[in-house]
Every structure is written in C-alpha cells, then in structure tokens.
Amino acid sequence: MSQLSIINRVIQATILLISCWTVLFFLGPFRMEGGPIRTYYYWAGTPFDQVPIVGAIAAPIRLIICLATLAILGIRYRKGPTKNLYADLFWLSCAGLFLLWIVSSSLREAPWPVCLSVLFCGYKFLSSKQKTFLTDFMLMLLVLQLLICAWAYLTDYRQFHSPGIGERASGLLENPNSIYPVAMLAFFIFIGLSSQDPVGKLSLFYRGLAVLALLVLVATFSRAGWLGLAAGTAYLAWSRRSWISPFLCITFSFLMGAFVVRGMPIPSSFGDRSAQGHLLSMEQGIRVLPGLLIAGGGPHAFALSNGYQTMLLRSPMAAWEPKSLPLHIALEYGLPGLLIALVGLGALWKVQSASPIRALLIAVSIAGLFDTPIFANLTTMPATVLLVLALQEDKQRKHLSHVELFGKP
C-alpha cells in the first residue's frame, strides 16, 4: 500500500469520525440530566461572556471574508455556465458562511461550527460506502429521536408546557422549537426516500416514518413549522400530480392549524404570549439592524444589543434570536452575509431537481420567515446537521444497509 493511500485513508477516517460524532452528539438520545449539551452550558456559562477568537478586529475580518466570498462567487459565475456552476456557487457560499461563523465564535463555541464544517466539506472526500454508512447512521438516530419524542408525548413524560397551549412535544431536545424543524425536515426526507421504491415494502416503511414525523410536528404546536410544512406540501402537490389529494389535505390541515388552533399571530392577540414574544423580537431586530448593516455583529449580536434587556421586561417570552432567519443572518453577518446566503439558496435550488428536496427548501424558507429553525444556536444544531446531510444524500442509495467502511485492505 502506497504512502499516499495510507494518508488518504487516515484523512477519510478522521473526517468520518468527526462527522459521526457531530451527528451523534446533536441527534443522539441522551440530552436528559447530565447530557452533553446541558453539561456544556454549565461548563461554559452563558454564550455571551466569552471572548471572540479574533477579539476587537472581528468586524473588519467578517467584512473582508464577506467581500472576498462575494468576489469569488462573482468571478466563478462570470466564467460562464458549466455543468457544475451552481454546485460550485452553493459550496462556496456555505464555505464563506461557515468561515464567518468560525472566526466570530467564542473560544468555547468554535468547535461546533468547525465540526459542522468538517461534516459539510469533508463529505465530498468520503468513499461511497462511508457516505452510505453516515447517512444510514443519521437516519437510524433520526427515527429513534422521533419514536422517543412520540412516546414521551403520549406518556406525558417531562413535556414542555406553554401557557394557553398545554403540553407540547419536545422529546430529548427539551424544547418544541428544537424538535419541530427536525420533524419538518424528516417528513420530506422520508417522502423522498419512499419515492425511490414506489411499489415495494420499503416505500411503505418510509411512508410510515413520514406519518410519524407528521404526528410529531403536530404535537409540537409550532406555527412556524406548520406553515413551513404547508408550503412544502403545496409544492409537492403541484409537482407530483398523482399525489395531489393527500398533499393538499395536509396543506389545508396545517394552514388551518396555524391560524385557528394556535390563533392568529397578530399584534392585537395580547393573550398569545408566544406571538407577542416573536413580534417584539422581530421589532427589536429591525431596530438594531441599521447599525450592523455592513459587517454585522457576529454570533449573538441580537442578544447583545442595547435594547434586549428592555425587551425582556416587556415580554418574558422574548428570545435570544430575532425569530426571523433572514434578519438573524443580517444581524450577525451584515447584508453581505445575507447576500451570500441568498446566492447559496438560489444555487442549491438549481442543483437539487428532486421535488422533495425543493419542497424541503421551501419549508425551511417559509418557517424561517417566522422563526430561526436552523443556524441560530446550539438548540437548532440538530436540524442544521440534518439539513446538511439531507442536501448531500447519495442519490444512488436505495436502502439501509450495513457496509464495510474503508474498502478492502
């Protein structure tokens, strides 16, 4: 065996190990008392009292990274349309956002975006068997998470309670705002997997898992998740005419749930503390944005803003993030960072032609108008990890399987 081959296998093994640890850490069923996330928060304290890696020069570094990324994206686009043009634009956009995230994070928070970056970028260097193993591992943990969430909700085991709503499903993630994007993404992933074998037993299995994800999403009572799923299923009903009836039923049901079961999320619904908190968070984010348009304020820019404590006094339901994904990205990385994210989203839409993946993107985008389902903080990392792997799912993979990881010696 050549020295280069040995080095390559060591690199692949390292990437796979970090990727598996990342998936296991955020999707694994061990976040009860003494779990890794809870231990991390006790050890690190609040995420706002850490010194950023780049200290006082964080803002100019963010601006330089943004401008350099936009310049590279422009140069790559001007070279003319090629087969891999939009894939390159998407990869470069994500690489730029990951780099922004890493250099702006605190010393103790930095390992998480680094691990997610390894999962995203390193996936390209894994063998097909390693990719199959990683996606199977993710699916196994995802199914386990959904089953435990359903069991905990049905048995009323340590459920999240919201005033005026009651018990809400949270599973091992301890908060419905963490589990709803996972369930929403899982529904479209399972629908996509079921279409690979439309008449076989495996298709029925995946459709059953899609129903499970749907039921978990219902039990979270999350308006953002319901609206996102309604938008995604409406697209599926339009793109898959043979399934138009069930998808339209799901769309109508979740729209009715968002506006009737949970009530209208408007400023005059003073009894709806959750809606009040969301609206106040968005309002405060818009007020803070003008001062952060150029280079952003880095992670937790919203919670570090001057008016945040005043907002907390007005509503105890106010959140650490502005409850709007575009506003969240603009506050942390400025308008250049938001432009990079939009370029990446548009390129991804061009790359992914499968209707379930496009429906997934629509669902995340619509939910992101009313919440921050991904890339907000550690509590949204399970959904972020799931999204990263779902977008890189091997299109040729037909079934769950046990595989040999590193090929023949």
C-alpha positions as CSV (number, residue, x, y, z in Angstrom):
1,M,0.0,0.0,0.0
2,S,1.5,3.4,-1.0
3,Q,2.2,6.1,1.5
4,L,-0.4,8.4,-0.3
5,S,-3.1,5.8,0.0
6,I,-2.4,5.4,3.8
7,I,-2.6,9.2,4.3
8,N,-5.8,9.3,2.3
9,R,-7.4,6.6,4.4
10,V,-6.3,8.3,7.6
11,I,-7.9,11.6,6.4
12,Q,-11.1,9.8,5.5
13,A,-11.2,8.0,8.8
14,T,-10.7,11.3,10.6
15,I,-13.5,13.0,8.6
16,L,-15.9,10.1,9.2
17,L,-15.1,10.1,12.9
18,I,-15.8,13.8,13.4
19,S,-18.9,13.6,11.2
20,C,-20.3,10.6,13.2
21,W,-19.6,12.4,16.5
22,T,-21.3,15.5,15.2
23,V,-24.4,13.6,14.2
24,L,-24.4,11.5,17.3
25,F,-23.9,14.5,19.6
26,F,-26.9,16.5,18.2
27,L,-29.3,13.8,17.2
28,G,-28.5,11.1,19.8
29,P,-31.0,10.3,22.6
30,F,-29.0,11.5,25.6
31,R,-29.9,15.0,26.4
32,M,-31.6,14.4,29.7
33,E,-30.0,15.3,33.0
34,G,-26.2,15.3,32.7
35,G,-26.3,15.1,28.9
36,P,-23.6,16.7,26.8
37,I,-25.5,19.9,25.9
38,R,-26.6,20.5,29.4
39,T,-23.1,19.8,30.8
40,Y,-21.6,22.2,28.1
41,Y,-23.9,25.0,29.2
42,Y,-23.0,24.5,32.9
43,W,-19.3,24.4,32.0
44,A,-19.2,27.4,29.6
45,G,-21.8,29.6,31.3
46,T,-23.8,31.8,29.1
47,P,-22.6,32.0,25.5
48,F,-22.3,35.8,25.7
49,D,-19.4,36.1,28.2
50,Q,-16.7,34.6,26.0
51,V,-14.0,36.5,24.1
52,P,-14.3,36.0,20.4
53,I,-11.4,34.3,18.7
54,V,-10.4,37.5,16.7
55,G,-11.2,39.9,19.5
56,A,-11.7,43.6,18.6
57,I,-10.9,43.0,14.9
58,A,-13.8,40.6,14.4
59,A,-15.9,43.2,12.4
60,P,-13.3,44.0,9.8
61,I,-12.4,40.3,9.4
62,R,-16.1,39.5,8.9
63,L,-16.3,42.2,6.2
64,I,-13.2,41.0,4.5
65,I,-14.5,37.4,4.4
66,C,-17.8,38.6,3.1
67,L,-16.4,40.7,0.3
68,A,-13.8,38.1,-0.7
69,T,-16.6,35.4,-0.8
70,L,-18.8,37.6,-3.0
71,A,-15.9,38.4,-5.3
72,I,-15.1,34.7,-5.7
73,L,-18.8,34.0,-6.3
74,G,-18.9,36.7,-9.0
75,I,-15.7,35.5,-10.7
76,R,-16.9,31.9,-10.7
77,Y,-20.3,33.0,-12.2
78,R,-18.7,35.2,-14.9
79,K,-16.7,32.3,-16.2
80,G,-19.8,31.2,-17.9
81,P,-22.4,28.4,-17.4
82,T,-20.9,25.0,-16.8
83,K,-22.2,21.7,-15.6
84,N,-21.0,22.3,-12.0
85,L,-21.5,26.0,-11.9
86,Y,-24.4,26.1,-9.4
87,A,-22.9,23.3,-7.3
88,D,-19.7,25.4,-7.0
89,L,-21.7,28.6,-6.1
90,F,-23.5,26.7,-3.4
91,W,-20.4,25.1,-2.0
92,L,-18.5,28.5,-2.0
93,S,-21.5,30.2,-0.3
94,C,-21.6,27.7,2.5
95,A,-17.8,27.7,2.9
96,G,-17.9,31.5,3.3
97,L,-20.7,31.4,5.9
98,F,-19.0,28.6,7.9
99,L,-15.8,30.6,7.9
100,L,-17.7,33.7,9.1
101,W,-19.3,31.6,11.9
102,I,-16.0,30.0,13.0
103,V,-13.9,33.2,13.2
104,S,-16.7,35.1,15.0
105,S,-17.4,32.4,17.6
106,S,-16.1,32.4,21.1
107,L,-13.2,30.1,22.0
108,R,-15.6,27.6,23.6
109,E,-18.2,27.7,20.9
110,A,-15.9,27.4,18.0
111,P,-15.6,23.6,18.0
112,W,-19.3,23.2,16.9
113,P,-19.1,25.2,13.7
114,V,-15.8,23.6,13.0
115,C,-17.3,20.1,13.3
116,L,-20.3,21.1,11.2
117,S,-17.8,22.5,8.6
118,V,-16.0,19.1,8.5
119,L,-19.3,17.3,8.1
120,F,-20.2,19.6,5.2
121,C,-16.9,20.0,3.4
122,G,-15.4,16.6,4.3
123,Y,-18.4,14.7,3.0
124,K,-17.1,15.2,-0.5
125,F,-13.9,13.3,0.3
126,L,-15.6,10.2,1.8
127,S,-16.0,7.0,-0.2
128,S,-19.4,5.9,-1.4
129,K,-19.5,3.2,1.4
130,Q,-18.6,5.8,4.0
131,K,-21.3,8.1,2.8
132,T,-23.8,5.3,2.9
133,F,-22.8,4.4,6.5
134,L,-23.0,8.1,7.6
135,T,-26.5,8.6,6.1
136,D,-27.8,5.3,7.5
137,F,-26.4,6.3,10.9
138,M,-28.2,9.7,10.6
139,L,-31.5,8.0,9.6
140,M,-31.2,5.5,12.5
141,L,-30.8,8.3,15.0
142,L,-33.5,10.4,13.4
143,V,-36.0,7.5,13.6
144,L,-35.0,6.9,17.2
145,Q,-35.4,10.5,18.1
146,L,-38.9,10.7,16.6
147,L,-40.0,7.5,18.3
148,I,-38.9,8.7,21.7
149,C,-40.5,12.0,21.1
150,A,-43.8,10.4,20.3
151,W,-43.5,8.0,23.3
152,A,-42.7,10.9,25.7
153,Y,-45.6,13.0,24.5
154,L,-48.1,10.1,24.7
155,T,-47.0,9.2,28.2
156,D,-46.7,12.8,29.3
157,Y,-43.1,12.3,30.3
158,R,-41.3,15.6,31.0
159,Q,-43.1,17.6,28.4
160,F,-42.7,21.2,27.6
161,H,-45.6,23.3,28.8
162,S,-46.7,26.6,27.2
163,P,-49.3,28.8,28.9
164,G,-52.6,28.7,26.9
165,I,-51.4,25.8,24.8
166,G,-50.6,23.0,27.2
167,E,-48.2,20.2,26.7
168,R,-46.0,20.3,23.6
169,A,-43.8,17.5,22.2
170,S,-40.1,18.1,22.8
171,G,-38.6,14.7,23.0
172,L,-34.9,14.5,24.0
173,L,-34.3,18.0,22.7
174,E,-36.2,19.5,25.6
175,N,-37.9,22.3,23.6
176,P,-40.5,22.1,20.8
177,N,-38.6,24.8,19.0
178,S,-35.7,22.4,18.6
179,I,-37.7,19.3,17.6
180,Y,-40.2,20.9,15.2
181,P,-37.6,21.7,12.4
182,V,-36.2,18.1,12.8
183,A,-39.7,16.6,12.3
184,M,-40.4,19.0,9.4
185,L,-37.2,18.1,7.6
186,A,-37.7,14.4,8.4
187,F,-41.1,14.4,6.7
188,F,-39.7,15.5,3.3
189,I,-36.6,13.2,3.6
190,F,-38.8,10.2,4.2
191,I,-41.1,11.2,1.3
192,G,-38.1,11.4,-0.9
193,L,-36.8,8.0,0.2
194,S,-40.2,6.4,-0.4
195,S,-40.2,7.5,-4.0
196,Q,-37.1,5.5,-4.7
197,D,-39.1,2.3,-4.5
198,P,-42.7,3.4,-5.1
199,V,-44.3,0.0,-5.0
200,G,-42.1,-2.0,-2.7
201,K,-42.3,-2.7,1.0
202,L,-39.6,-0.2,1.7
203,S,-41.8,2.5,0.3
204,L,-44.5,1.7,2.9
205,F,-41.9,1.7,5.6
206,Y,-40.7,5.2,4.7
207,R,-44.2,6.5,4.3
208,G,-45.0,5.2,7.8
209,L,-41.9,7.2,9.1
210,A,-43.2,10.2,7.2
211,V,-46.5,9.9,9.1
212,L,-44.6,9.6,12.3
213,A,-42.7,12.8,11.6
214,L,-46.0,14.5,10.7
215,L,-47.6,13.5,14.0
216,V,-44.6,14.7,16.0
217,L,-44.7,18.0,14.2
218,V,-48.4,18.3,15.0
219,A,-47.7,17.7,18.7
220,T,-45.1,20.5,18.8
221,F,-47.8,23.1,18.2
222,S,-45.3,25.2,16.3
223,R,-46.9,27.7,13.9
224,A,-43.7,28.3,12.0
225,G,-43.3,24.5,11.5
226,W,-46.9,24.1,10.4
227,L,-46.7,27.0,7.9
228,G,-43.4,25.6,6.6
229,L,-44.8,22.1,6.1
230,A,-48.0,23.5,4.5
231,A,-45.9,25.4,1.9
232,G,-43.7,22.4,1.2
233,T,-46.6,20.0,0.7
234,A,-48.3,22.6,-1.5
235,Y,-45.2,22.5,-3.8
236,L,-45.3,18.7,-3.7
237,A,-49.0,18.7,-4.6
238,W,-48.1,20.9,-7.6
239,S,-45.1,18.9,-8.7
240,R,-46.5,15.4,-8.1
241,R,-50.0,15.4,-9.6
242,S,-50.5,11.8,-8.7
243,W,-50.2,12.6,-5.0
244,I,-52.1,15.9,-5.2
245,S,-55.1,14.8,-3.0
246,P,-53.1,13.8,0.2
247,F,-50.7,16.6,-0.1
248,L,-53.4,19.2,-0.5
249,C,-55.2,17.7,2.5
250,I,-52.0,18.1,4.6
251,T,-51.5,21.6,3.3
252,F,-55.0,22.7,4.2
253,S,-54.9,21.0,7.6
254,F,-51.7,22.6,8.7
255,L,-52.8,26.0,7.5
256,M,-56.0,25.7,9.5
257,G,-54.0,24.6,12.5
258,A,-51.6,27.6,12.2
259,F,-54.4,30.2,12.1
260,V,-57.2,28.5,14.0
261,V,-55.8,26.0,16.6
262,R,-53.0,28.4,17.6
263,G,-54.9,31.6,16.9
264,M,-54.0,34.4,14.6
265,P,-50.4,35.6,15.3
266,I,-51.1,39.3,15.1
267,P,-50.1,42.2,17.4
268,S,-53.7,42.5,18.9
269,S,-53.7,39.0,20.3
270,F,-52.4,40.1,23.7
271,G,-53.3,36.7,25.2
272,D,-50.8,35.0,22.9
273,R,-47.6,35.4,24.8
274,S,-45.6,33.4,22.2
275,A,-46.8,35.7,19.3
276,Q,-46.0,38.8,21.4
277,G,-42.5,37.5,22.1
278,H,-41.9,36.8,18.4
279,L,-43.2,40.2,17.3
280,L,-41.1,42.0,19.9
281,S,-38.0,40.0,18.9
282,M,-38.5,40.9,15.2
283,E,-39.2,44.6,16.1
284,Q,-36.0,44.8,18.2
285,G,-34.0,43.1,15.5
286,I,-35.2,45.6,12.9
287,R,-34.2,48.5,15.3
288,V,-30.7,47.0,15.8
289,L,-30.1,46.2,12.1
290,P,-29.1,49.7,10.8
291,G,-26.0,49.8,12.9
292,L,-24.9,46.3,11.7
293,L,-25.6,46.5,8.0
294,I,-22.0,46.5,6.8
295,A,-20.2,43.8,8.8
296,G,-22.8,42.5,11.3
297,G,-22.3,42.0,15.0
298,G,-21.2,38.3,15.0
299,P,-22.9,35.4,16.8
300,H,-25.4,36.6,19.5
301,A,-25.5,40.1,18.1
302,F,-29.2,40.3,18.8
303,A,-28.9,39.2,22.4
304,L,-26.0,41.6,23.0
305,S,-27.9,44.6,21.6
306,N,-28.7,47.5,24.0
307,G,-32.4,47.1,23.8
308,Y,-32.5,43.4,24.5
309,Q,-32.9,43.7,28.3
310,T,-35.6,46.3,27.9
311,M,-37.4,43.9,25.6
312,L,-37.2,41.2,28.2
313,L,-39.0,43.4,30.6
314,R,-41.8,43.9,28.1
315,S,-42.3,40.2,27.4
316,P,-40.9,37.2,29.3
317,M,-41.3,35.2,26.1
318,A,-38.7,37.2,24.2
319,A,-36.0,35.0,22.6
320,W,-32.2,35.2,22.1
321,E,-32.7,35.4,18.4
322,P,-34.9,37.7,16.3
323,K,-37.3,34.9,15.2
324,S,-36.6,35.5,11.6
325,L,-33.8,33.7,9.7
326,P,-33.0,36.4,7.2
327,L,-33.0,39.0,9.9
328,H,-30.8,36.7,12.1
329,I,-28.2,36.3,9.4
330,A,-28.2,40.0,8.5
331,L,-27.7,41.0,12.2
332,E,-24.8,38.6,12.7
333,Y,-23.0,39.0,9.3
334,G,-24.5,42.1,7.7
335,L,-26.1,42.5,4.3
336,P,-23.1,41.0,2.5
337,G,-23.5,37.8,4.6
338,L,-27.3,37.7,3.8
339,L,-26.5,38.1,0.1
340,I,-24.1,35.2,0.3
341,A,-26.8,33.1,2.0
342,L,-29.3,34.0,-0.7
343,V,-26.9,33.2,-3.5
344,G,-26.3,29.8,-1.9
345,L,-30.0,29.1,-1.6
346,G,-30.6,30.1,-5.2
347,A,-27.7,27.9,-6.4
348,L,-29.0,25.0,-4.3
349,W,-32.4,25.3,-5.9
350,K,-30.8,24.9,-9.3
351,V,-28.7,21.9,-8.2
352,Q,-31.4,20.0,-6.5
353,S,-34.0,19.0,-9.0
354,A,-35.8,16.4,-6.8
355,S,-39.2,17.7,-5.7
356,P,-38.9,16.5,-2.1
357,I,-35.6,18.4,-1.6
358,R,-37.0,21.5,-3.2
359,A,-40.1,21.2,-1.0
360,L,-37.8,20.9,2.0
361,L,-36.1,24.1,1.0
362,I,-39.4,25.9,0.6
363,A,-40.5,24.6,4.1
364,V,-37.3,25.8,5.8
365,S,-37.5,29.2,4.0
366,I,-41.2,29.8,5.0
367,A,-40.6,28.6,8.6
368,G,-37.5,30.9,8.6
369,L,-39.7,34.0,8.0
370,F,-41.3,33.4,11.4
371,D,-38.6,31.7,13.4
372,T,-34.9,30.6,13.2
373,P,-35.2,26.9,12.7
374,I,-31.5,26.5,11.6
375,F,-28.2,28.2,12.3
376,A,-29.5,30.1,15.3
377,N,-27.6,28.5,18.3
378,L,-26.8,25.1,19.8
379,T,-30.5,24.3,20.3
380,T,-31.1,24.4,16.5
381,M,-28.0,22.3,15.6
382,P,-29.9,19.0,15.3
383,A,-31.9,20.5,12.5
384,T,-28.8,22.1,10.9
385,V,-26.9,18.8,11.0
386,L,-29.9,17.0,9.5
387,L,-30.2,19.6,6.7
388,V,-26.5,19.4,5.8
389,L,-26.7,15.7,5.4
390,A,-30.0,15.7,3.6
391,L,-28.7,18.0,1.0
392,Q,-25.8,15.7,0.4
393,E,-27.7,12.4,0.4
394,D,-26.4,9.9,-2.1
395,K,-29.0,9.8,-4.9
396,Q,-28.0,6.2,-5.8
397,R,-28.6,4.8,-2.3
398,K,-31.6,2.6,-2.4
399,H,-31.8,1.1,1.1
400,L,-30.4,1.0,4.6
401,S,-27.5,-1.4,4.8
402,H,-24.5,-2.4,6.9
403,V,-21.4,-1.7,4.9
404,E,-17.7,-2.1,5.0
405,L,-16.3,1.3,5.9
406,F,-12.9,1.5,4.3
407,G,-13.0,-1.0,1.5
408,K,-10.6,-3.9,1.0
409,P,-7.2,-3.7,2.6
